[in-house]
Amino acid sequence: MKTDTDAAVVRLSSARDRRLIVARPLGRLCNQLFLFAHLIGFARESHTRIVNLAFARYAHYFVGTQGDPLVRYPRVRSRLACGGTRRLAGWGGRHLYSLAKRLPGRFSLLRGSEQIVPLHGEAVAAALGERKPVVLQGETFRYDERVQQHTAAIREHLQLVPRHRDRVKETLERARRDCDVLIGAHIRQGDFRRWHGGRFHRSVAQFTATMEHTVSQFPNSRVAFLICSDEAVDASPFGDLQVHRSTGQIVEDLYALAGCDYLLGTPMSTYSMWASFYGNTPFFTVADDGRQPLLDDFHVTDLAHYASTHQPGEDDRELVEAESGEPVRRLAS
């Protein structure tokens, strides 16, 4: 039996134009940023409208999404944008997903959680051709190589709002004051100790060894490091290395890493990968076998071929910060 809420959601999501609605969120911030990037590329070439309800909890951080709790692309501003409407939009997306499962005659529901689903493929084309709202659930939808042609528009849409952008600028200016080369180090700990049995976890000691080796690749330059982590990190293992703290705020850390000259990170972390892509920053994943990089081993993350890391059921610690604004990344003194 349909409720009044069900009917309202059906009316709001009905449209004569081609529209993809991302309903229930899966994955953390950067999994969703990569998904959004592919959706933007697809939308720009296929004249499809995007309603990214799953991104509502992060929308206030970015120029192209602030002011619109429905997170539409092309961009639409709303007078109703506030924390309450963002949470309502997130709730609406979850409700829409449930509704789409119960009313297949009114919606086309496509899932992308286990396998890559090409946005330019037959399944999406057939769903759009039915002229029903197409609801996407999951974060493994990908456009093809053509997404690379839209990187400038993607970066412009997903740049930080001035308040956070200014703090990133201050962080980078402070870190660059006494160095010639600034290297970001994203030391992800937390969930990576458990994920895949700790296969992709790297200790602070492993990071320190790679940082020391990387300094040796710049014999005539002053090298400094900008440290970001999801836990408080004891600075004493870094010894004589010149290290700086970021602000500890989720998007400010991310875009500060993007503003570095090089980037060290943890394998399979989309946080490091997005920083590399957005800043066009050469990136090396710290090796588990002690292998140390040459400068030729640093590579910019390819938007079309990045790896997705989300595991269903992961504890989304970043959601807590996104809603509260409290930082979770700190470097212990």
Secondary structure, DSSP 8 states (H G I E B T S, - for coil): ---HHHHHHHHHH--SS-EEEE-S--S-HHHHHHHHHHHHHHHHHHT-EEEEGGGGGGGGGBTTTTT-TT-EES----TT-SHHHHHHHHHHHHHHHHHHHH-TTT-EEEEESSS-EETTSHHHHHHHHTTS-EEEEES-EE--GGGGGGHHHHHHHT-B-HHHHHHHHHHHHHHHTT-SEEEEEEE--GGGGTGGGGTT---HHHHHHHHHHHHTT-TTS-EEEEEEESS-EESGGGTTS-EEE----HHHHHHHHHTSSEEEE-TT-HHHHHHHHHHT--EEE--SS-----GGG-B---TTT------TT---HHHHHHHH------EE-
